[in-house]
């Protein structure tokens, strides 16, 4: 059941304009300001998210500052081009049907009609699998309406019972302890792994499951250029063993974890993304904000081509104890 969450201003007195004027007064140029956000994200991703929301940024804008431009000043236009690139892709992140089914097959004692929430569902390829396999209604949330519209159309065409809501995963408006299964493929990083493990635990029934994917190192000594890259774009990356330890420390039993295959990156994500990039680079030629987004995506793909043996997504299936 949905419950009402009171909304209102944070009331800190610090907004976007004041923050930008403080940066300027302190002599922080754009490069220094970006380094400041990178270091804040590295040390305390949840606190960084809270800080950005306190400035009055929307959740989408805050995510962009944390993950993309690292800049409060120039984020709005770039977000437009980001969504133009990603919202029509089959997936908005790495994943594959085989991995979804493998994770689902590890859940041996779900009730006959489990209560399921897919968090950060995107276009919902995995949501459709959940609905097909579990034969129950799936609640699916995302903070971007366009991808939910894709999922609504697909679900209607396939005759699947999927109920979508345009919602943030931060302070979700659901009753605590009410779900048998929370699913979060490629999305828990938005709230931060540490915060996500804590917050999601509260929404599960005891014995309920959390299944999610997270970027992990596959090797103990990553290549230096890969490490430098992730220090800038996702400093929260860990080994799977570290994630399993965090899960155990937050009240979960680890059922299993496994790495996604390279095909989960290419088939429904990177390959169609590169095709879309080719079209959009012609359409938006000379638009600096668009070219910044495209360059970041091409750098990401090039890094994965070189170092897919060193890092990737790991699927974790946990049970609340």
Buried (B, 14 or more C-beta within 10 A) or exposed (E): EEEEEEEEEEEEEBBBEEBBEEBEEEEBEEEEBBBEBBEBBBEBBBEBBBBBBBBBBBBBBBBBBBBBBBBBBBBBBBBEBBBBBBBBBBBBBBBBBEBBEBBBEBBEEBEEEBBBBBBBBBBBBBBBBBBEEBEBBBBBBBBBEBBBBBBBEBBEEEEBEBEBBEBBBBEBEBEEEBBBBBBBBBBBBBBBBBBBBBBBBEBBBEEBBBBBBBBBBBEEEBBEEBBEBBEBBBBBBBBBEEBBEBBEEBBBEBBBBBBBBBBBBBBBBBBBBEEBBEEBBEEBEEBEBBBBBBEBBBEBBEBBEEBBEBBBBBBBBBBBE
